[in-house]
């Protein structure tokens, strides 16, 4: 009998327990609350270290990072943990002893690291954005449902009081029906809008080929990593992907959004390799059927995103001198009765009218940290598990919304509102004969006092083929995702 089968049968025999008692499964790998999870981290030099430090009540047994100079302080902090550069080797050597995996690599490798862990039956905590593409988000959502593991996306505001209050005020009809939402971030705070840099020799402490992973090969340059990878399309998702998972989360859950049906983006100079310095994206969502907790209809709604220093106009009645920016961004819900405003992570919600809502408490309050909420869920049985505040059942569809914004920006030169079939993950109004060219360098110069450009472009490519690659990447040889569950 497998450990998973034993745990399942033990649960059936102990109907009062949502967690199997430790004495019932001693030595079989199940972790009751009094026991500790065996956790490994993949991508530990940055946010991964922050996450692991909040899980130190558990056993941190393995650390993996492609850059051992960047990760050196983490290795020293956990001297007993085994060290790796390749997560696949770590899985192979340590797989039987691993209970949970924390994934905080560059965006483009989130899916492949997490998917393989889920296939092994491991619980996963994945930094935001959950994935680089729509297809990868759908895959992680479906794999989680198949394998019944505990999951959490690293948008920590989901465990905060701000998101709770925003959701409950909307459900209680405090501002009426919402047909427009505007949101923004003050990011990027890393280099963006750059032409492809020249080749350099990679330091010996970095495995550059492993960093590239499933993306197409390119020469190393120091500007790519660490951290600055967010400003390169192949590795990151720009300011939108970085911050929308924090800022738009209360919008997604509070308005019970699903798939958008239309998308349109615009930006400053759009380059082939690096996200633009500033963007505006509008996603349109159809009328929805509200859940039983909602005391309001959910009509069609436009969600508009700004970044790079852009902000929505301040509505009439905005307090003089009050900044919209709260901890890196903000949201305005435009209701038929009032306007609801909150900051990044749903922080500090308030109504423009000045009213103080007293809505019923509908959401679970997280008493521990976002990370420890995942640890708690990982110790519970799949049949009776209380889901985390940002499990992949919610975070997966939400992340599809976020990376749809990236698609709208990268396809903006088609000069039309794009129509989206969310169920089938495809655009329905890109014609077979449409082509796209993208600027690789603008070659800006001042000539005789006048600004001049000698722009270099990619060759024309099929717009449909380009869109399909953005929706579902073609990984390079040696890298493969699990199949999509039926």
N, C-alpha and C positions, 0 to 999 in steps of 0.2 A: 504494500500500500504506500502511495506517495505521501509526502508531508502535506501537500495541499489537500489530498483526499482525506487524510486522517483528520485535519483541522475541520474540514467540512462536515464529516460524520460526527465529530465531537460536538460541533455546534448544534446539530440536530438533536443530540441527546441531552443538551443542557440549555433548554429553551429560555431560561431566564437571563442568559448571559449574552451581551453583545460582543464580549471579548472572551476568548477561551482562557480559562484559568491556567496559570503557568504550570501548576502541577500536572495538568492533564496532557500537556504536550512537551514536557521537559525533554530537551535534547533533540527535538524534531524541527528546530528552526523557527517555530512561531514565537513571536515576541509579545508577551502580555505587558500591561502597563508597568509592572514591577521590573521587567527586563529591559534590555537596551537593544536598539537597532544597530546593526553593522552598516555604516554609511560610507560610501566613497564619493569623492568629488571629481568631476571632469571639467577642467577650466577653472582653476582655483586662484589664479593670481589677482583677480579683481573682485567682482561681486560674489564669486564663489566662496572666497574666504569669509566675507561678511555673513553669508548664509551659514556656513559651517560653524562659525563662532556662536551662532544662536542655537546650534544643535549639540553643544558639547556635553549635554547630559547623556548623549548616546556615544557609541564607539565609532570614532573616525578611523577607519582601517586602511583606506587607500586614497592616494592623491594622484591625479593625472593632469599634466599641463604640457603643451608643446614648447613652452618657453620656461626653461628651468631657472633663468636669471630672474624673471618676473615673479616666479613662484617660490623663490628661495626662502622668503620670510615665512611662507606657509609651511614649507617642508620643515623648517626649524621649529615652528610652533607645534607641529604634530610629528615629533621625531620617530614615533613607533609606527606610523603609517607607511605602507609600501608606496614607492614612487614609480610613476610611469610617464612616458610621453605619448603612448598610443593607447587609447581607451579600449581598443579591441583586444590587445594583449592583456590588459588588466581584467577585462571580462573573462577571458579564457583562463587566466591563472587563478583568479579570486572569485569567480562566479558563484561557486557553491556557498561561499561564506557571506555574500553580499545580500542585504535586505533592501537597501534603498540607495538611489543614485541622485546626486545633486548636479545638475547640468548648467554651467554658466560659461560656455564657450562663446565664440562669435556666432551671430545669428544663423549663419548659413550651415552650421553643424549641429544646431539644437536637435533637429528632427532625427538625424541618423544616430546620434548618441542615445537619445531617449527611446527611439523605436526599438533598437536592439535590446535595451534594458527591459522594456515592457515585454518583448517577446520571451525574455528569460524569466518573466514573472516577478520582476523587481519593481518596487514603488519608485516613482520619479518626481522630483522637484525640478522644474525647468524655469530658468530666468526668462523674463519678457524681452522682446516679443517671443511668443511660444515657438514660432517657426518663421522661416524666410518666405514661404509661399502658401497659397491657399490649399494646394493639394497636401502639403505636409501637415497643415493643421487638421484637415479632414482625416488624414491617416492616423495621427496620434489620438484623435477623438475616438475613432473606430477601434483602434488597437486597445485602448483603455477599456472600452466596453467589452471587448472580447476576453481580455485577460483579467479583468476585475481587480486591477491594482489601484492603490491610492495615488492620487496625482495632485499637483499644485503648480500653478504658474506664479512666477515671482513678482506679481503686481500687488505689493503688500497693502495698498490701500483697500483692497477687497476685504481685509480683516479689520478695517478701521470703522470708527463710528460715523464718519462723514458719509460713506457710501450707504450705511444703514439708514441714516436720516433722510438722505436724498430719495432713496427708494421708497421709504415709508410715506414721505410727504407727497410724492407723485401718486402713489397708490391711494392715498386718502383724498385725492382731488383738491389738494391745497391750492394749485395754480390753474386748474382747469385742463382742457385738452392742449396738448403740445404738438404744434405743427412745424416748429423750427427750433434747432439747437445750434449754438455756435460755441466752438472750443478752440483753445490755442495753447501753445507752449512757447517759452522764451528760448528753447533750443533751436539750432545746434550751438554747443559750446566746444566743439571739436572742428577741425578743418573740413569743409565741404566745398562743393563747386570747383573741384580741382581737375586739371588735366592729368593724364597718366604720367607718373614720374619715371625718371630714368632708373635703370637697373643698378643694384648695389649687391655686395656680398653679404649674405646673411651671417649673423654671429653664430659661433659654434654652440651656444647655449640654446638656440632656437632650431627646431625641426620645421623648416619652412614648408616642405612638402606636406607634412601632417597638418599644418595650419590651413593650407589651401583645401585639404580634404577633398570633398566632392566637387568643388568649383573648378573652373578651367584654370590651367596652369598659367602662371605669370611670374616674371622675375621679382625678386624681393626688393623692397625699399623700406627704409626705416619709418616712413610715414604711415604705413599700413597697420602696424601693431607695435606695442599694445594699445588698446582702447580706441585709437583713432580708426580702427576698422569700421566703426559705425558710419563713417563718411565715404564708404566705397560700396557700390551696388552689389558686387559679388559676395561681400562678407556681411554687410549690415543693411539696414533699412532706413537710414537717415534719422532726422529728428522725429518724423512721424512714427516710425516703428519703435523708436526708443521710448517716446513719452505718451503716445496715444493709449497704450495699454494701461497707463496710470490714469490719464485724464478722461478718456471716454468710457471707462468701465462703469461708472454710475449711470451713464447714458444708456449703455447696452442693457444693463440689468433693470434699471428704473423704468425704461420704456418698453421692455420686453421685445427688443429688436431681434430680427432674424437675419436673413440674407438681404442685402440691398438689391434693388432692381435696376438702378441707374447710377452712373459714376461719372464725374467730370473733374479734371485737375488742371491747374495752371501753376507756373512757377517762374522764378528767375531763370537765367540761362541753364538749359537742360543739356547735360553732357552724357556721354556714353558710359563713363566709369564712375562718376561721383554724383551723389544727390545734390540738387540745387540748394542755394543758400536760403531760399524762402519759398514756401508753397501755400497754395490754397486748394482744398479738395472738398467737393460736395457729394455726399452719398444720399440717395433717395431710398426710403423704405416704404413699403406699401402699408395699407391699413391692416392692423392685426387684431386678432381676437384676444381680448384681455383675459388673464387668469382670474380665478375666483377671488383672489385677494384684492384685485383692482376695483376701485369705485369710480372708474372713468373709462371712456372710450379711448381707443388708440388709433387715431386717424393717420393718414399719410404724413410722413415727417421728413424734413431735410436736415441732415447733420453736416455742418460745414466746419472744416478744420483749417487753422492757420498756424504757420510756424515761421521761424527766421526773423522774429521781431514784429510780425504782423499781428494785429488784434482786431476783433470785431468792434464795430462802433458801440459806444456806450449808450444804452437806451435812455429815453427820457426819464428823469427822476433819479439818475445816478448821482450818488453823493459826491459833491465837489471834493477833489483831492484824493479820492479813494482809488488805489491801484487795483486793476483787474487781476494782476499777477499775484497769486498766492502759492508759494512753494514751487514755482516753475511753470505755472499756467493757470487756466481757469475755464469754466463752463457757464453759459447762460442758457437756461431752459425758458423759451418763450411760450407761456401759457395764455389761454384765453381770459384768465382771471388775474394772473400775477406772473412775476418772473422769479425764477429760482436761480441763484448763483452759488457756485462752489469753486474751491481751488483744486489744484492737483491732488490726486488721491481722494477726491470728494471732500477735501478739508473744508471745515467751517462753513457749512451751507447757511444761506440766509435768503429772505424774500425781499424783493425790491420795495414792497409796500411797507415793510417794517413789522409785519405781523409775526408772531411767535407760534408756529404750529405745535399742536399737541396730538400727534397722530399715533394710532396703535402700533405697538412694536411687533413687526412681522418677521424680522430677520434675527437669526442667531447671533448673539454677541460672543466674539472670540476673546476668551480670557487670557490665552497664551499668545505668543507671537505668531506671525504668519507661518514661519518655519515650523514651530512646534505644533501648530494645528495639523500640518502634514504628518509630523512624527506620530501624533495621536491617532490619526486616521490609518496610518500604516500598521499600527498595532491591532487594529480592529478587524474583525472578519468581514469578508466581502459581502456576505448576506445581510449583515446588520450594521454596516459601516455608516457613520454620519459623515457625509461628504465634506471636504474642505471648502473654504470660502471661494476658491478659484480653481476647482477641479476641471479637468479637461473636458468634461461634459458641457461646461459653460465656457471655459477659456478657449477651447478649440473653435467653436463658432464665432466667439468674440474676436479672436485673432484673425479669422478670415476677413472680418470687417476692417481690421486695421491694415492688413496687407493689400486689401482692395484699394485703399487709398494710394498705396505705392503704385499699383497698376494704373490708376487714373493719371498719376503724374507722368509715368514713363510712356504712356500712350497718348499724351496730350496733343502731339503733332498731327493726329488724325482729325483734329478740329471738329469734334462732335461729342455729344453726350453718349456715353457707352451704355449699352443695354446688357444686363448681366443675368444669366440663368444660374442662380446659386446652387440648385440641386445638382446640376450637371457640370458645374464649374467651367462655364465657357461664356464668351461674349457672343451675342446673337446678331449684331449689326456691323461686324467687320467683314467687308467684302473680300472675296478671293483675290481680286486684282489690286487691292490696296497695298501700298508699300510705305516703309518708314526709312528715313535717314536720320542719323543722330550726330550731333557735333562731337568730335573728339578733341579738337583744340580750337580756341577762338582767335589766337594769334593777334591779340589786340595791341595796337601801336598808335602813337601820336605822330602824324605826318603833317608838317607845315601847319601845326596848330589845330589840326582836325583829328578826331578819333577815327581810326580805320580798323577794319577787320579783314583777315584773310582766313576765313573759317575752313577747317578741314572736317570732312564728313565721313561717316561710314558708307560703304556701298549700300545701295537700296536693298532692303530685305522685305520679305513677305510680312505684312502686319499680322496676319493670322499666326504664322510660325513664331514670330517674336512674342506675341501674346501667350501662345501655348507654352513657350519656354519659361515665361515669367510665372505662369500659373503652376506648372509642374516642371521643375528643372530636369534636364538630362545630365545625370551625374557622370563624371569622368570614370574611366576604367578603374576597377578596383574598389569602387564605392557603390553600394546598392542598399536601397530601402527594402523592408519587408513588403510583401504584397498587401494591397488594400483588402481588409476582410470583406467577405461577401455580405 
